[in-house]
């Protein structure tokens, strides 16, 4: 019986927003006290350190909340047959996958395929400044609304949503109140993920003289 002692760790970079893949063996983990792996953009770093003879500490930079989360894994966790998924405890975003290289890459491919299919179906692939950030922000707003935490200062919860290339514009259908959430960079996404409720206020944030072409429309 041959046991594959290598494992792949894929984490979503907190700087560039792409998945970085790290392949490491149990032998490397055993002989080294600490191993650090930079994302190709050099904007984030995953660090693995040895806790004792049978466990390891993994510090993962989180795109969701902007901090690093630390997980303690036993040696056997690196060679489990299933892919382990780690979530940001504050935002719930999937930030890391650990398992065999084939299974981890397949899991990431499926996630990105679902995302690409959604983009193609809606026809938004060439419109947004950052399509991934825009859709992650839209999912966040949907979750907030589902929990009843999206409303206007006038008491109305009938909110209209308009998409621009770099921002999301929310406005009340009964009064001039509105709210703008920017969604063109990973920093915007990090800030949006901190939002737990959205209250629309009349602060003169109307669309004003923005041309109609600035508003999203399906192809």
N, C-alpha and C positions, 0 to 999 in steps of 0.2 A: 504494500500500500504506500502510495506517494502522497505526502502532505505538502501542499503549497504554503510555504512560510511567508509569502509576500502578501501585502495588503495595500489597497489604494484608498487614500483619503481625498475627497473632493470637497472643497469649501468655497462658498461664494465670497469673493473678495469684497471687503468693505470699502474699497477705494474705487475700483473700476467696474464692479458689479458682475464680472464674469466668474465662471467656475475655474478654480485652479486645481490641478490633479497632482497629488504627491504619492509616489510609490515607495514603499519602505518594507524591509523584511524584519522579522522578529530578531534576527541575529544583529542587525544594526541597532535595534532598540536595546538589546541586551548589553552590548559592549559600549554604547555611548551613554553619557550621563544626560545630555540634552542635544536635541536636533532642532534646527530652525529652518523653515522653508519660506522663501519670499514668493509672492505672486510675481508673475512676469512683468507686471506694471511697477513693481517695487513699492506699491502703496500699502501693502499689508503683509503680515507674517504669521504663519502657524508655528507654534512651538510645542514640541513633545519632550517631556522630561521624565526620568525614571523616579517613581515614588519609592518602590522597594523591589524585591526580586520578582514579584508577580503582578505588579500594577504600574500604570503609567498615567501621567497627567498631561492632558492636551488643552492648550490655550488657543481658542479660536476667535479671531477678530470678527465681530458681528456687524453686518450691514444694517441689521434691523434697528438696533439701539445705540450703535456707535461704541460699545464697550467690547471687552473680550470675555467670553464665557469659558470656564474651566470645567472639564469633565475628567473623572477618574475611571480608567478602563483597566480590566484585568487582561492578562496575556491571552486568555482564551477568546476574548471579545474581538481580537484582531483576525481570528481565523474562523469565525462563525459562518455557517452556510448562508445566512440571510444578511442583507444590507442593513446596517444600523443607521438610523436617521436621527439627527440632533436638531432640536428646535430652539430658537431664541425664547427664553422663558418670559420675556416681556412682550414680544410682539407675535410670537407663534410662527415666524417665518422659518422655513427649512434652511438651515445654514451650513449643514455638513452631512456628508455621507461616508460611511466606512464599510468596506467589504472587499470582495475580489475585484480585480480591475475590470473584468468583463461585466460583472453585475452592476458595479457602480456607474460605469460609463453608459450602460444600457438604461439605468434609471435616469441619469441626467439627459440622455438623448430623448427619452420619452417625455420628460418635462418640457424640453425645448421644442419638441415636435408638436405637443399640444398647444404651446404658446404660438408657434408659427402658423398652425392651422387656424387659430382664432384670429390672428392678424390678417391672414389671407381672406378669411371668410368676411371680415368686416371691411377689408380694403384700406387699412390704415398704415400699411407697411412703409410708405414713403412720406407720410404726413408729419408725424410727431418728431420732435427733436431727439427724444430718447423713448422709443416705444416701450421698452421693458419697464422703465420707471413710470411711465404713464399708466400702463395696465396694472402694475402693482399698486399704484395710488388709487386707481379706480376700484380695485378690489377692497382696499381699505375703506373707502367711502361707503361701499356697498355693505360691508360688515358693520360699520357704525350705524348706518340707516336701519339695518336689520335689528339692531339692538335698541332702536328707538332713540338714538342719541344724535339725530340730525334734525334740527328744527330752527324756526325763525323767532326773533324776539317778539313778534306779534302773536305768537302762539300757533301759527300755521306750520304744518309739516308737509305741505305739498310743494316740493322744491324742484325747480328745473335745473338740469345740468347741461352745460355747454362745454365742449372741448376745444381748446385752442392748441396750437402746435407745442407750446411749452407750459401750459397751465390749465387748470380745471376751474371753471367759473360756475358757482352755484348762486341761484337767485330765487327769491320768494315769488310765488305767483300771485300774492295778494298785497304785497307792499314793496317798496324799493330796496329792501334789505338784500345783501349779497355777501359772498365770501369767495376769495380766490385762494386756491392751493397751487403752488408752483410744482411742476413735475417734469423737469428736463435734465436733472442731474441726480447722482446717487446721494448727494448731500440733501437735496430736496426730499428724496425718498426717506432718508434717515429721520428728517424732521417730521415728515408726514406720519411715519410709523409711531411717533410719540403721541399723536392726536387720539383722544378717547371719545370726544364729542365735538360736534360742530354746531356753533350758534351763528346764525346769519344776523348781521347788524346793518343798519342804514348808515354807512360811513362814506357815502358818495363814491362807491367803487363800481359804478355802472360801466357798461361796455363803451359808453360814450360814442366816440367817432370811429371806433374800430370798424373796418369794412367788413361786409358780409363774408368776403373770401377768407377772413381770418378764422371763421368758425368751421368746425369740423363738418364734413359732409361725406357720405359714402360715395365711393367711385361707382 
